[in-house]
Amino acid sequence: MSNSIVKIEHLSHKYSTSWAIRDINIEISSSGIVGLLGSNGAGKSTTMNILCGALNQTEGTVLINGINIREQPELAKREIGFLPQHPPLYMDLTVDEYLVYCAALRKMEKNTVRPAIEEAKQRCGVAHFSNRLIRNLSGGYRQRVGIAQAIMHRPKLVVLDEPTNGLDPNQIIEVRALIKEVAADRAVIFSSHILSEVQLLCREIKMIEGGRIVFADTMDAFNNYVEPHSVLMRMENPPSETELLSVPGSTKVDFLTERQIRLYFNGDASITGKIIETSVQRGWELREINLDKSSLDEIFAQLSNHSSK
């Protein structure tokens, strides 16, 4: 038996004549949250559908807790909890009725069902809504019920596809906290196309672009790619390009207008302090200064180019 909770090797899938994903390799061997990040259409959903046994791959192997999901799908799926982007909730069932139904689908042993449901409801903060129809719950609480069905059979792996989509800011904060709690004792794959969500929650990140993994490392390593590398400034009495380049760390200057300037630097964010200090000393009359953040599209492009070299 493998020590890995998830082992995906050389995974590829073809729809008709085009490859949706190509040679995906992922290994997860401990609890915690792993982010699966990619723009829409990058191949995230295909990867997750294969991982959860909803789709048979064209090539490659998926092992869940050492079990090959294609050869022993029922056994492998016992180790997986899945919350799709649109949770398959039945609006005319109560929370309890729905969770009992999910337990039956999972073929859970009868004597384990009630304690498992009670534990999942407590953990997800929906116990006080046991007898309420799902249609009468807010979006945030529906999402909690979706997470409850994904964890109640105590799987080794929980896969959450865009779990904060469509929620208001308060609901997003609550669901984030719940996901962190769920990940304390199991592996969680958290899929999103929103960079800030992944940065807040995940310890590791796998980025898919164009059907391939373009980045797989820790969140700290990934943040090196998204650190700002330019500042946007407005000055009433701007200096020459040569003077600006004399500020330690600066590498390039673009005059966008007469008074608006973008200055590129070598990654040391303390450059803003140096610019302010120099501006005061030399009378540049700095009125505004902001660090530029790389957009997600730019990061995808950088990583895609980097991985193709």
C-alpha positions in Angstrom: 0.0 0.0 0.0 1.2 3.5 -0.8 1.8 6.1 1.9 0.3 8.7 -0.3 -3.3 9.8 0.2 -3.4 10.8 -3.5 -1.1 9.7 -6.3 -1.8 10.8 -9.8 0.6 9.6 -12.5 0.8 10.7 -16.1 -2.9 11.5 -16.2 -4.2 12.5 -19.6 -7.7 12.8 -21.0 -9.0 13.4 -24.5 -12.4 14.7 -25.4 -13.1 13.8 -29.1 -9.8 14.8 -30.8 -8.4 17.4 -28.3 -6.5 16.7 -25.1 -8.2 18.4 -22.0 -5.3 17.5 -19.7 -1.9 16.1 -20.5 0.6 14.3 -18.3 -0.7 15.5 -14.9 1.4 14.3 -11.9 0.2 15.1 -8.3 1.1 13.5 -5.0 -0.4 14.4 -1.6 0.9 12.5 1.4 -0.4 14.5 4.4 -3.4 16.4 5.8 -3.8 20.1 5.0 -5.2 22.1 2.1 -3.7 21.8 -1.4 -4.9 24.4 -3.9 -5.7 23.5 -7.5 -5.6 26.8 -9.3 -6.3 27.5 -13.0 -8.2 29.8 -15.2 -11.6 28.7 -16.5 -11.1 25.9 -19.1 -7.6 25.1 -17.8 -8.4 21.4 -17.0 -9.2 21.6 -13.3 -12.7 20.1 -13.5 -11.6 17.3 -15.8 -8.8 16.4 -13.3 -11.2 16.5 -10.4 -13.9 14.4 -12.1 -11.3 11.7 -12.9 -9.9 12.0 -9.3 -13.4 11.5 -7.9 -14.3 8.6 -10.2 -16.9 10.5 -12.2 -14.9 10.2 -15.5 -12.6 7.5 -16.8 -9.2 8.9 -18.0 -7.7 8.2 -21.4 -4.3 7.5 -20.0 -2.6 7.4 -16.6 -3.2 6.2 -13.1 -5.1 7.6 -10.0 -4.5 6.0 -6.6 -6.5 7.0 -3.6 -4.9 5.8 -0.4 -3.1 3.2 -2.5 -6.3 2.0 -4.3 -6.5 2.3 -8.1 -9.8 4.1 -8.7 -10.3 2.6 -12.1 -9.7 -1.0 -10.9 -11.5 -0.8 -7.6 -13.8 2.3 -7.9 -16.2 1.5 -5.0 -13.3 0.8 -2.6 -11.5 4.0 -3.7 -14.6 6.2 -3.5 -15.1 5.3 0.2 -12.0 7.4 0.8 -13.2 10.4 -1.1 -15.6 13.2 -0.2 -16.6 15.5 -3.0 -18.4 18.9 -3.1 -18.9 19.9 -6.8 -19.2 23.5 -7.8 -23.0 23.2 -7.8 -23.8 21.0 -4.8 -26.3 18.3 -5.7 -28.8 19.3 -2.9 -32.4 18.2 -2.9 -34.4 21.3 -2.0 -37.5 19.4 -0.8 -35.6 17.3 1.7 -34.7 18.4 5.2 -31.0 18.5 6.2 -31.4 15.2 8.1 -33.3 13.5 5.2 -30.7 14.6 2.7 -27.7 13.3 4.8 -29.5 10.0 5.4 -30.0 9.7 1.7 -26.2 10.5 1.0 -25.3 7.8 3.6 -27.4 5.3 1.7 -25.7 6.2 -1.6 -22.3 5.7 0.1 -23.4 2.2 1.4 -22.5 3.2 5.0 -23.2 0.6 7.6 -26.6 1.2 9.2 -25.3 1.4 12.8 -22.7 4.1 11.8 -25.1 6.4 9.9 -26.8 8.3 12.8 -23.5 9.1 14.8 -21.7 10.1 11.6 -24.5 12.5 10.5 -24.6 14.1 14.0 -20.9 14.5 14.0 -20.8 16.1 10.5 -23.8 18.4 11.4 -22.0 19.6 14.6 -18.7 20.1 12.7 -20.4 22.1 9.9 -22.6 24.1 12.2 -26.0 23.0 10.8 -27.2 20.8 13.7 -29.9 23.4 14.6 -31.3 23.2 11.1 -31.7 19.4 11.1 -35.4 19.5 10.3 -35.4 22.5 8.1 -36.0 22.1 4.3 -32.8 22.8 2.4 -34.7 25.3 0.1 -35.2 27.5 3.2 -31.5 27.7 4.0 -29.2 30.6 3.0 -26.5 30.0 0.4 -23.8 29.8 3.1 -25.7 27.1 5.1 -26.5 25.1 1.9 -22.8 25.1 1.3 -22.2 23.8 4.9 -24.7 21.0 4.2 -22.7 20.2 1.1 -19.5 20.0 3.1 -21.3 17.8 5.7 -22.2 15.2 3.1 -18.6 15.3 1.9 -17.0 14.5 5.3 -19.6 12.4 7.2 -18.1 9.1 6.1 -14.7 10.2 7.3 -12.8 10.1 4.0 -9.0 10.5 3.7 -9.5 13.0 0.9 -12.1 15.8 0.5 -12.3 17.6 -2.9 -14.0 21.0 -2.9 -14.7 22.6 -6.3 -15.1 26.4 -6.0 -16.7 26.1 -2.6 -17.0 29.9 -2.0 -18.5 30.7 -5.3 -21.7 32.9 -5.1 -21.4 33.5 -1.3 -21.5 36.9 0.3 -18.3 38.1 2.1 -19.5 37.0 5.6 -20.5 33.5 4.3 -17.1 33.2 2.5 -15.2 33.9 5.8 -17.3 31.3 7.6 -16.9 28.6 4.9 -13.1 29.3 4.8 -12.9 28.7 8.6 -14.9 25.5 8.2 -12.6 24.3 5.4 -9.5 24.9 7.6 -11.1 22.9 10.3 -12.0 20.0 8.0 -8.4 20.0 6.7 -6.9 19.5 10.2 -7.1 15.7 10.0 -7.4 14.9 6.3 -6.2 16.1 2.9 -8.3 18.7 1.2 -8.0 19.6 -2.5 -9.4 23.1 -2.9 -10.1 24.2 -6.5 -10.5 27.8 -7.5 -9.7 30.3 -10.2 -9.5 33.1 -7.5 -5.9 33.6 -6.5 -6.6 35.4 -3.2 -8.8 32.4 -2.0 -6.0 29.9 -2.7 -3.4 32.2 -1.0 -5.5 32.5 2.2 -6.2 28.8 2.6 -3.5 26.6 1.0 -0.1 25.3 2.1 0.7 23.9 -1.3 -0.4 24.8 -4.8 -0.8 23.0 -8.1 -1.5 25.2 -11.0 -3.0 23.9 -14.2 -2.9 25.9 -17.4 -3.6 24.6 -20.9 -4.2 21.1 -19.5 -0.7 20.9 -18.0 0.8 21.4 -14.5 2.8 24.6 -14.8 3.6 25.0 -11.1 3.7 22.6 -8.1 5.2 23.9 -4.9 4.5 25.5 -1.6 2.5 28.7 -1.2 5.7 30.6 -0.2 7.4 29.5 -3.4 4.4 30.6 -5.4 4.2 34.0 -3.7 7.6 34.7 -5.2 5.8 34.9 -8.6 3.1 37.2 -7.4 5.2 39.7 -5.5 4.9 43.2 -7.0 7.7 44.2 -9.2 6.7 47.7 -10.1 5.4 50.9 -8.5 3.0 53.4 -9.9 3.7 57.0 -8.8 2.4 60.5 -9.4 4.8 63.4 -8.9 4.3 67.2 -9.3 7.9 67.8 -10.0 9.2 64.5 -11.5 12.9 64.0 -12.1 14.7 62.6 -15.1 14.8 58.9 -15.9 18.5 58.8 -14.9 17.7 60.3 -11.5 14.9 57.7 -10.8 17.2 54.9 -11.8 19.7 56.1 -9.2 17.3 54.9 -6.5 18.8 51.6 -5.2 16.9 48.5 -6.6 15.2 50.3 -9.5 15.7 48.6 -12.9 13.5 50.4 -15.5 11.3 53.6 -15.8 8.2 54.3 -17.9 6.8 57.8 -18.1 3.0 57.1 -18.6 2.2 60.8 -18.6 4.1 63.9 -17.7 3.6 63.3 -14.0 2.6 59.6 -13.8 5.5 57.1 -13.7 5.8 53.3 -13.5 9.1 52.3 -11.9 10.2 48.6 -12.1 12.4 47.2 -9.3 14.3 44.0 -8.4 11.7 42.6 -5.9 12.8 44.5 -2.7 9.5 46.0 -1.6 11.4 48.5 0.7 11.9 50.5 -2.5 8.8 52.5 -1.7 10.5 53.9 1.4 13.6 54.7 -0.6 11.5 56.6 -3.2 9.6 58.6 -0.6 12.9 59.5 1.2 14.6 60.5 -2.0 11.6 62.5 -3.2 11.6 64.5 0.1 15.4 65.2 -0.2 15.3 66.2 -3.9 11.9 68.0 -4.0 10.1 65.6 -6.4 6.8 66.4 -4.7 5.5 62.8 -4.6 1.7 62.8 -4.4 0.9 59.1 -4.8 2.7 55.7 -4.8 1.2 52.2 -5.1 2.8 48.8 -5.5 1.5 47.0 -8.6 0.3 43.5 -8.2 0.8 41.0 -11.0 -2.6 40.0 -12.4 -3.5 36.2 -12.4 -3.3 36.2 -16.2 0.2 37.6 -16.1 1.2 34.9 -13.5 -0.3 32.1 -15.7 1.6 33.5 -18.7 4.9 33.7 -16.7 4.5 30.1 -15.4 3.4 28.7 -18.7 6.4 30.2 -20.4 8.7 29.1 -17.6 7.4 25.5 -17.8 7.7 25.3 -21.6 11.4 26.2 -21.5 
